[in-house]
Amino acid sequence: MEADDVTIREQNFHSQVREYIICFLLFAVLYIVSYFIITRYKRKTDDQEDEDAVVNRISLYLCTFTLAVSGGAVFLLPFSIISSEILLSFPKNYYIQWLNGSLIHGLWNLVSLFSNLCLFVLMPFAYFFLESEGFAGSKKGIKARVLETFVMLFLLALLILGIVWVASALIDNDAASMESLYDLWEFYLPYLYSCISLMGGLLLLMCTPVGLSRMFTVMGQLLVKPTILEDLDEQIYCIHLQEEALQRRLNGSSTCTYARGGFAHQLSKELDSIRNVRNKLERRKRASGWEKNLLYPMVMLILLAGTTISVLLVALNILYLLVDETAMPKGSTEHGIGSMSLSTFGVTQAVLEIILMFYLMASSVLGFYSLRLFEGLTPRKDDTTMTTIIGCCVSILVLSSALPVMSRTLGITRFDLLGDFGRFNWLGNFYIVVSYNLLFAVVTTLCLVRKFTSAVREELLKALGLDKLQLSYSPTDPESGKLSANGHQKTL
């Protein structure tokens, strides 16, 4: 018996070490990728080792950690689904025994823990540390800035805890709830994170439909559209004339002292805009036939199919919610990963669910930066401040942490939420879940109908020649970068 107990303890020890190593390797890969992404957009600064450089470097490491956690939250549910299907397909394979329920649950718990840590501690610390200067009258330096940062964090924690205490006391005023108000670890933090997850779900609900319709425009800008009823040579010729006219005016303004300054800067911006249009037209002219006539329609059909399937799955989930209460999103504490398949069509449906999750996440990020409220957070290559990077990391963390909950709530997958992700209070509210599904389906459908009806209307006007009636000067079309009025613009 003692030998058997030692063997079991050794197996548990080796299993724990193996899980720690796997988690460390996965996080190390995510951290390296996140570091390269942030440094690609971060504004370049001098290499001087001063106080601000040290603060910026610390904030950079914290932002990289947060972005890595966001990546882990995005890959969490797809990794769990594909792991379950692999275990079902190869239950006795020796080389995949490391892929077990204990590892999956450990990953969910780690992502939940680090999400809370980044959202409530690291990102506020990075922001306050970046903006701190030390208290008045104290000696300047890193220690003074750290002291001011911790004081600000303490005051922020008191403010948030007070708001949560008042809100929970107003919502639940029974005796049991009043007693739980004094329990910080078991009540405050889960309740606070539940509120944050609900806000993240609402943000996804607002951004994803916009991103799904915006995705067609972005792919239309990246790919070459088919040339239908357009004379590219005529448009390029008109662009050359406008470019030469603007260049002559710019050269003339440079010789006049009174015309320098803002007027010359405006002419330079217009000249750069027209050159961008010319480059796009020349690229369309050089594009091969398969790229224009085959690749573009295929990509548009794939995007349309993905959006349509998502809306249909949400509609089916609404029906399931109305007739079967087991369709409600719920958490699971069992380590039964790989015991049964949650996909009707097996691996094929699991792969489709994973593709839809990544598609929805990409659409939500695109829709987030397309909203006017968050346009200021759009990162620019080599020209993004650390304050903007902190805002982007917090936004992406909120979106990515809510992605597993949204995927399960909308019925994209039937995989139960694990760890703290399944303990959110609002997941058990039938009216909130049904309303969430209805709003997503209706708003997404309206955005797509508006997108395609406007595109068809523009093509009909172009085919009938009525677009030439637009006489207002517009160097570029914001949707496609083409000349307005089919190239017949007023020459400056």
Secondary structure as a PSIPRED ss2 file (coil, helix, strand):
# PSIPRED VFORMAT (PSIPRED V4.0)

   1 M C   1.000  0.000  0.000
   2 E H   0.000  1.000  0.000
   3 A H   0.000  1.000  0.000
   4 D H   0.000  1.000  0.000
   5 D H   0.000  1.000  0.000
   6 V H   0.000  1.000  0.000
   7 T H   0.000  1.000  0.000
   8 I H   0.000  1.000  0.000
   9 R H   0.000  1.000  0.000
  10 E H   0.000  1.000  0.000
  11 Q H   0.000  1.000  0.000
  12 N H   0.000  1.000  0.000
  13 F H   0.000  1.000  0.000
  14 H H   0.000  1.000  0.000
  15 S H   0.000  1.000  0.000
  16 Q H   0.000  1.000  0.000
  17 V H   0.000  1.000  0.000
  18 R H   0.000  1.000  0.000
  19 E H   0.000  1.000  0.000
  20 Y H   0.000  1.000  0.000
  21 I H   0.000  1.000  0.000
  22 I H   0.000  1.000  0.000
  23 C H   0.000  1.000  0.000
  24 F H   0.000  1.000  0.000
  25 L H   0.000  1.000  0.000
  26 L H   0.000  1.000  0.000
  27 F H   0.000  1.000  0.000
  28 A H   0.000  1.000  0.000
  29 V H   0.000  1.000  0.000
  30 L H   0.000  1.000  0.000
  31 Y H   0.000  1.000  0.000
  32 I H   0.000  1.000  0.000
  33 V H   0.000  1.000  0.000
  34 S H   0.000  1.000  0.000
  35 Y H   0.000  1.000  0.000
  36 F H   0.000  1.000  0.000
  37 I H   0.000  1.000  0.000
  38 I H   0.000  1.000  0.000
  39 T H   0.000  1.000  0.000
  40 R H   0.000  1.000  0.000
  41 Y H   0.000  1.000  0.000
  42 K E   0.000  0.000  1.000
  43 R C   1.000  0.000  0.000
  44 K C   1.000  0.000  0.000
  45 T C   1.000  0.000  0.000
  46 D C   1.000  0.000  0.000
  47 D C   1.000  0.000  0.000
  48 Q C   1.000  0.000  0.000
  49 E C   1.000  0.000  0.000
  50 D C   1.000  0.000  0.000
  51 E H   0.000  1.000  0.000
  52 D H   0.000  1.000  0.000
  53 A H   0.000  1.000  0.000
  54 V H   0.000  1.000  0.000
  55 V H   0.000  1.000  0.000
  56 N H   0.000  1.000  0.000
  57 R H   0.000  1.000  0.000
  58 I H   0.000  1.000  0.000
  59 S H   0.000  1.000  0.000
  60 L H   0.000  1.000  0.000
  61 Y H   0.000  1.000  0.000
  62 L H   0.000  1.000  0.000
  63 C H   0.000  1.000  0.000
  64 T H   0.000  1.000  0.000
  65 F H   0.000  1.000  0.000
  66 T H   0.000  1.000  0.000
  67 L H   0.000  1.000  0.000
  68 A H   0.000  1.000  0.000
  69 V H   0.000  1.000  0.000
  70 S H   0.000  1.000  0.000
  71 G H   0.000  1.000  0.000
  72 G H   0.000  1.000  0.000
  73 A H   0.000  1.000  0.000
  74 V H   0.000  1.000  0.000
  75 F H   0.000  1.000  0.000
  76 L H   0.000  1.000  0.000
  77 L H   0.000  1.000  0.000
  78 P H   0.000  1.000  0.000
  79 F H   0.000  1.000  0.000
  80 S H   0.000  1.000  0.000
  81 I H   0.000  1.000  0.000
  82 I H   0.000  1.000  0.000
  83 S H   0.000  1.000  0.000
  84 S H   0.000  1.000  0.000
  85 E H   0.000  1.000  0.000
  86 I H   0.000  1.000  0.000
  87 L H   0.000  1.000  0.000
  88 L H   0.000  1.000  0.000
  89 S H   0.000  1.000  0.000
  90 F C   1.000  0.000  0.000
  91 P C   1.000  0.000  0.000
  92 K C   1.000  0.000  0.000
  93 N C   1.000  0.000  0.000
  94 Y H   0.000  1.000  0.000
  95 Y H   0.000  1.000  0.000
  96 I H   0.000  1.000  0.000
  97 Q C   1.000  0.000  0.000
  98 W C   1.000  0.000  0.000
  99 L C   1.000  0.000  0.000
 100 N C   1.000  0.000  0.000
 101 G H   0.000  1.000  0.000
 102 S H   0.000  1.000  0.000
 103 L H   0.000  1.000  0.000
 104 I H   0.000  1.000  0.000
 105 H H   0.000  1.000  0.000
 106 G H   0.000  1.000  0.000
 107 L H   0.000  1.000  0.000
 108 W H   0.000  1.000  0.000
 109 N H   0.000  1.000  0.000
 110 L H   0.000  1.000  0.000
 111 V H   0.000  1.000  0.000
 112 S H   0.000  1.000  0.000
 113 L H   0.000  1.000  0.000
 114 F H   0.000  1.000  0.000
 115 S H   0.000  1.000  0.000
 116 N H   0.000  1.000  0.000
 117 L H   0.000  1.000  0.000
 118 C H   0.000  1.000  0.000
 119 L H   0.000  1.000  0.000
 120 F H   0.000  1.000  0.000
 121 V H   0.000  1.000  0.000
 122 L H   0.000  1.000  0.000
 123 M H   0.000  1.000  0.000
 124 P H   0.000  1.000  0.000
 125 F H   0.000  1.000  0.000
 126 A H   0.000  1.000  0.000
 127 Y H   0.000  1.000  0.000
 128 F H   0.000  1.000  0.000
 129 F H   0.000  1.000  0.000
 130 L H   0.000  1.000  0.000
 131 E H   0.000  1.000  0.000
 132 S C   1.000  0.000  0.000
 133 E C   1.000  0.000  0.000
 134 G C   1.000  0.000  0.000
 135 F C   1.000  0.000  0.000
 136 A C   1.000  0.000  0.000
 137 G C   1.000  0.000  0.000
 138 S C   1.000  0.000  0.000
 139 K C   1.000  0.000  0.000
 140 K C   1.000  0.000  0.000
 141 G C   1.000  0.000  0.000
 142 I H   0.000  1.000  0.000
 143 K H   0.000  1.000  0.000
 144 A H   0.000  1.000  0.000
 145 R H   0.000  1.000  0.000
 146 V H   0.000  1.000  0.000
 147 L H   0.000  1.000  0.000
 148 E H   0.000  1.000  0.000
 149 T H   0.000  1.000  0.000
 150 F H   0.000  1.000  0.000
 151 V H   0.000  1.000  0.000
 152 M H   0.000  1.000  0.000
 153 L H   0.000  1.000  0.000
 154 F H   0.000  1.000  0.000
 155 L H   0.000  1.000  0.000
 156 L H   0.000  1.000  0.000
 157 A H   0.000  1.000  0.000
 158 L H   0.000  1.000  0.000
 159 L H   0.000  1.000  0.000
 160 I H   0.000  1.000  0.000
 161 L H   0.000  1.000  0.000
 162 G H   0.000  1.000  0.000
 163 I H   0.000  1.000  0.000
 164 V H   0.000  1.000  0.000
 165 W H   0.000  1.000  0.000
 166 V H   0.000  1.000  0.000
 167 A H   0.000  1.000  0.000
 168 S H   0.000  1.000  0.000
 169 A H   0.000  1.000  0.000
 170 L H   0.000  1.000  0.000
 171 I H   0.000  1.000  0.000
 172 D C   1.000  0.000  0.000
 173 N C   1.000  0.000  0.000
 174 D C   1.000  0.000  0.000
 175 A H   0.000  1.000  0.000
 176 A H   0.000  1.000  0.000
 177 S H   0.000  1.000  0.000
 178 M H   0.000  1.000  0.000
 179 E H   0.000  1.000  0.000
 180 S H   0.000  1.000  0.000
 181 L C   1.000  0.000  0.000
 182 Y C   1.000  0.000  0.000
 183 D C   1.000  0.000  0.000
 184 L H   0.000  1.000  0.000
 185 W H   0.000  1.000  0.000
 186 E H   0.000  1.000  0.000
 187 F H   0.000  1.000  0.000
 188 Y H   0.000  1.000  0.000
 189 L H   0.000  1.000  0.000
 190 P H   0.000  1.000  0.000
 191 Y H   0.000  1.000  0.000
 192 L H   0.000  1.000  0.000
 193 Y H   0.000  1.000  0.000
 194 S H   0.000  1.000  0.000
 195 C H   0.000  1.000  0.000
 196 I H   0.000  1.000  0.000
 197 S H   0.000  1.000  0.000
 198 L H   0.000  1.000  0.000
 199 M H   0.000  1.000  0.000
 200 G H   0.000  1.000  0.000
 201 G H   0.000  1.000  0.000
 202 L H   0.000  1.000  0.000
 203 L H   0.000  1.000  0.000
 204 L H   0.000  1.000  0.000
 205 L H   0.000  1.000  0.000
 206 M H   0.000  1.000  0.000
 207 C H   0.000  1.000  0.000
 208 T H   0.000  1.000  0.000
 209 P H   0.000  1.000  0.000
 210 V H   0.000  1.000  0.000
 211 G H   0.000  1.000  0.000
 212 L H   0.000  1.000  0.000
 213 S H   0.000  1.000  0.000
 214 R H   0.000  1.000  0.000
 215 M H   0.000  1.000  0.000
 216 F H   0.000  1.000  0.000
 217 T H   0.000  1.000  0.000
 218 V H   0.000  1.000  0.000
 219 M H   0.000  1.000  0.000
 220 G H   0.000  1.000  0.000
 221 Q H   0.000  1.000  0.000
 222 L H   0.000  1.000  0.000
 223 L C   1.000  0.000  0.000
 224 V C   1.000  0.000  0.000
 225 K C   1.000  0.000  0.000
 226 P C   1.000  0.000  0.000
 227 T C   1.000  0.000  0.000
 228 I C   1.000  0.000  0.000
 229 L C   1.000  0.000  0.000
 230 E C   1.000  0.000  0.000
 231 D C   1.000  0.000  0.000
 232 L H   0.000  1.000  0.000
 233 D H   0.000  1.000  0.000
 234 E H   0.000  1.000  0.000
 235 Q H   0.000  1.000  0.000
 236 I H   0.000  1.000  0.000
 237 Y H   0.000  1.000  0.000
 238 C H   0.000  1.000  0.000
 239 I H   0.000  1.000  0.000
 240 H H   0.000  1.000  0.000
 241 L H   0.000  1.000  0.000
 242 Q H   0.000  1.000  0.000
 243 E H   0.000  1.000  0.000
 244 E H   0.000  1.000  0.000
 245 A H   0.000  1.000  0.000
 246 L H   0.000  1.000  0.000
 247 Q H   0.000  1.000  0.000
 248 R H   0.000  1.000  0.000
 249 R H   0.000  1.000  0.000
 250 L H   0.000  1.000  0.000
 251 N H   0.000  1.000  0.000
 252 G H   0.000  1.000  0.000
 253 S H   0.000  1.000  0.000
 254 S H   0.000  1.000  0.000
 255 T H   0.000  1.000  0.000
 256 C C   1.000  0.000  0.000
 257 T H   0.000  1.000  0.000
 258 Y H   0.000  1.000  0.000
 259 A H   0.000  1.000  0.000
 260 R C   1.000  0.000  0.000
 261 G C   1.000  0.000  0.000
 262 G H   0.000  1.000  0.000
 263 F H   0.000  1.000  0.000
 264 A H   0.000  1.000  0.000
 265 H H   0.000  1.000  0.000
 266 Q H   0.000  1.000  0.000
 267 L H   0.000  1.000  0.000
 268 S H   0.000  1.000  0.000
 269 K H   0.000  1.000  0.000
 270 E H   0.000  1.000  0.000
 271 L H   0.000  1.000  0.000
 272 D H   0.000  1.000  0.000
 273 S H   0.000  1.000  0.000
 274 I H   0.000  1.000  0.000
 275 R H   0.000  1.000  0.000
 276 N H   0.000  1.000  0.000
 277 V H   0.000  1.000  0.000
 278 R H   0.000  1.000  0.000
 279 N H   0.000  1.000  0.000
 280 K H   0.000  1.000  0.000
 281 L H   0.000  1.000  0.000
 282 E H   0.000  1.000  0.000
 283 R H   0.000  1.000  0.000
 284 R H   0.000  1.000  0.000
 285 K H   0.000  1.000  0.000
 286 R H   0.000  1.000  0.000
 287 A C   1.000  0.000  0.000
 288 S C   1.000  0.000  0.000
 289 G H   0.000  1.000  0.000
 290 W H   0.000  1.000  0.000
 291 E H   0.000  1.000  0.000
 292 K H   0.000  1.000  0.000
 293 N H   0.000  1.000  0.000
 294 L H   0.000  1.000  0.000
 295 L H   0.000  1.000  0.000
 296 Y H   0.000  1.000  0.000
 297 P H   0.000  1.000  0.000
 298 M H   0.000  1.000  0.000
 299 V H   0.000  1.000  0.000
 300 M H   0.000  1.000  0.000
 301 L H   0.000  1.000  0.000
 302 I H   0.000  1.000  0.000
 303 L H   0.000  1.000  0.000
 304 L H   0.000  1.000  0.000
 305 A H   0.000  1.000  0.000
 306 G H   0.000  1.000  0.000
 307 T H   0.000  1.000  0.000
 308 T H   0.000  1.000  0.000
 309 I H   0.000  1.000  0.000
 310 S H   0.000  1.000  0.000
 311 V H   0.000  1.000  0.000
 312 L H   0.000  1.000  0.000
 313 L H   0.000  1.000  0.000
 314 V H   0.000  1.000  0.000
 315 A H   0.000  1.000  0.000
 316 L H   0.000  1.000  0.000
 317 N H   0.000  1.000  0.000
 318 I H   0.000  1.000  0.000
 319 L H   0.000  1.000  0.000
 320 Y H   0.000  1.000  0.000
 321 L H   0.000  1.000  0.000
 322 L H   0.000  1.000  0.000
 323 V H   0.000  1.000  0.000
 324 D C   1.000  0.000  0.000
 325 E H   0.000  1.000  0.000
 326 T H   0.000  1.000  0.000
 327 A H   0.000  1.000  0.000
 328 M C   1.000  0.000  0.000
 329 P C   1.000  0.000  0.000
 330 K C   1.000  0.000  0.000
 331 G E   0.000  0.000  1.000
 332 S E   0.000  0.000  1.000
 333 T C   1.000  0.000  0.000
 334 E C   1.000  0.000  0.000
 335 H C   1.000  0.000  0.000
 336 G C   1.000  0.000  0.000
 337 I C   1.000  0.000  0.000
 338 G C   1.000  0.000  0.000
 339 S C   1.000  0.000  0.000
 340 M C   1.000  0.000  0.000
 341 S C   1.000  0.000  0.000
 342 L C   1.000  0.000  0.000
 343 S C   1.000  0.000  0.000
 344 T C   1.000  0.000  0.000
 345 F C   1.000  0.000  0.000
 346 G C   1.000  0.000  0.000
 347 V H   0.000  1.000  0.000
 348 T H   0.000  1.000  0.000
 349 Q H   0.000  1.000  0.000
 350 A H   0.000  1.000  0.000
 351 V H   0.000  1.000  0.000
 352 L H   0.000  1.000  0.000
 353 E H   0.000  1.000  0.000
 354 I H   0.000  1.000  0.000
 355 I H   0.000  1.000  0.000
 356 L H   0.000  1.000  0.000
 357 M H   0.000  1.000  0.000
 358 F H   0.000  1.000  0.000
 359 Y H   0.000  1.000  0.000
 360 L H   0.000  1.000  0.000
 361 M H   0.000  1.000  0.000
 362 A H   0.000  1.000  0.000
 363 S H   0.000  1.000  0.000
 364 S H   0.000  1.000  0.000
 365 V H   0.000  1.000  0.000
 366 L H   0.000  1.000  0.000
 367 G H   0.000  1.000  0.000
 368 F H   0.000  1.000  0.000
 369 Y H   0.000  1.000  0.000
 370 S H   0.000  1.000  0.000
 371 L C   1.000  0.000  0.000
 372 R H   0.000  1.000  0.000
 373 L H   0.000  1.000  0.000
 374 F H   0.000  1.000  0.000
 375 E H   0.000  1.000  0.000
 376 G H   0.000  1.000  0.000
 377 L H   0.000  1.000  0.000
 378 T C   1.000  0.000  0.000
 379 P C   1.000  0.000  0.000
 380 R C   1.000  0.000  0.000
 381 K C   1.000  0.000  0.000
 382 D C   1.000  0.000  0.000
 383 D C   1.000  0.000  0.000
 384 T E   0.000  0.000  1.000
 385 T C   1.000  0.000  0.000
 386 M H   0.000  1.000  0.000
 387 T H   0.000  1.000  0.000
 388 T H   0.000  1.000  0.000
 389 I H   0.000  1.000  0.000
 390 I H   0.000  1.000  0.000
 391 G H   0.000  1.000  0.000
 392 C H   0.000  1.000  0.000
 393 C H   0.000  1.000  0.000
 394 V H   0.000  1.000  0.000
 395 S H   0.000  1.000  0.000
 396 I H   0.000  1.000  0.000
 397 L H   0.000  1.000  0.000
 398 V H   0.000  1.000  0.000
 399 L H   0.000  1.000  0.000
 400 S H   0.000  1.000  0.000
 401 S H   0.000  1.000  0.000
 402 A H   0.000  1.000  0.000
 403 L H   0.000  1.000  0.000
 404 P H   0.000  1.000  0.000
 405 V H   0.000  1.000  0.000
 406 M H   0.000  1.000  0.000
 407 S H   0.000  1.000  0.000
 408 R H   0.000  1.000  0.000
 409 T H   0.000  1.000  0.000
 410 L C   1.000  0.000  0.000
 411 G C   1.000  0.000  0.000
 412 I C   1.000  0.000  0.000
 413 T C   1.000  0.000  0.000
 414 R C   1.000  0.000  0.000
 415 F C   1.000  0.000  0.000
 416 D C   1.000  0.000  0.000
 417 L E   0.000  0.000  1.000
 418 L E   0.000  0.000  1.000
 419 G H   0.000  1.000  0.000
 420 D H   0.000  1.000  0.000
 421 F H   0.000  1.000  0.000
 422 G H   0.000  1.000  0.000
 423 R H   0.000  1.000  0.000
 424 F C   1.000  0.000  0.000
 425 N H   0.000  1.000  0.000
 426 W H   0.000  1.000  0.000
 427 L H   0.000  1.000  0.000
 428 G H   0.000  1.000  0.000
 429 N C   1.000  0.000  0.000
 430 F H   0.000  1.000  0.000
 431 Y H   0.000  1.000  0.000
 432 I H   0.000  1.000  0.000
 433 V H   0.000  1.000  0.000
 434 V H   0.000  1.000  0.000
 435 S H   0.000  1.000  0.000
 436 Y H   0.000  1.000  0.000
 437 N H   0.000  1.000  0.000
 438 L H   0.000  1.000  0.000
 439 L H   0.000  1.000  0.000
 440 F H   0.000  1.000  0.000
 441 A H   0.000  1.000  0.000
 442 V H   0.000  1.000  0.000
 443 V H   0.000  1.000  0.000
 444 T H   0.000  1.000  0.000
 445 T H   0.000  1.000  0.000
 446 L H   0.000  1.000  0.000
 447 C H   0.000  1.000  0.000
 448 L H   0.000  1.000  0.000
 449 V H   0.000  1.000  0.000
 450 R H   0.000  1.000  0.000
 451 K H   0.000  1.000  0.000
 452 F H   0.000  1.000  0.000
 453 T H   0.000  1.000  0.000
 454 S H   0.000  1.000  0.000
 455 A H   0.000  1.000  0.000
 456 V H   0.000  1.000  0.000
 457 R H   0.000  1.000  0.000
 458 E H   0.000  1.000  0.000
 459 E H   0.000  1.000  0.000
 460 L H   0.000  1.000  0.000
 461 L H   0.000  1.000  0.000
 462 K H   0.000  1.000  0.000
 463 A H   0.000  1.000  0.000
 464 L H   0.000  1.000  0.000
 465 G C   1.000  0.000  0.000
 466 L H   0.000  1.000  0.000
 467 D H   0.000  1.000  0.000
 468 K H   0.000  1.000  0.000
 469 L H   0.000  1.000  0.000
 470 Q C   1.000  0.000  0.000
 471 L C   1.000  0.000  0.000
 472 S C   1.000  0.000  0.000
 473 Y C   1.000  0.000  0.000
 474 S C   1.000  0.000  0.000
 475 P C   1.000  0.000  0.000
 476 T C   1.000  0.000  0.000
 477 D C   1.000  0.000  0.000
 478 P C   1.000  0.000  0.000
 479 E C   1.000  0.000  0.000
 480 S C   1.000  0.000  0.000
 481 G C   1.000  0.000  0.000
 482 K C   1.000  0.000  0.000
 483 L C   1.000  0.000  0.000
 484 S H   0.000  1.000  0.000
 485 A H   0.000  1.000  0.000
 486 N H   0.000  1.000  0.000
 487 G H   0.000  1.000  0.000
 488 H C   1.000  0.000  0.000
 489 Q C   1.000  0.000  0.000
 490 K C   1.000  0.000  0.000
 491 T C   1.000  0.000  0.000
 492 L C   1.000  0.000  0.000
